[in-house]
């Protein structure tokens, strides 16, 4: 089994994995299984709305090579957790199904509270192909 640390907010590219589907309310329903995508999927998915607005993808965390990397960690989950949503770590929330949790950068960095916030994050691509957060954040 690959022990690489995985980014839970990647773009649609061959070799990435689908880890969830974006629902009509803007939240993400996670898959029990990772579905590795190929170039044919990418080509089809790029027709119509942005695939990052319809699916959540995962791939190997690129660390300092990623525009979201700051102060030795992923800046996305820190920003999400600091927003007004005030995600609670009181244990009353059931964690969503997740195929990458043991290897997830956000979970390894912030623990279960990251899993509470994760379904609210939708990744989209800016024209310069850098990830950004959508969905009221």
Secondary structure by P-SEA (a helix, b strand, c coil): ccccccccccccccccccccccccccbbbbbcbbbbbcaaaaaaaaccccccccbbbbccccccccccccccccaaaaaaaacccccccccccccccccccccccccccccaaaaaacccbbbbbcccbbbbbcccc
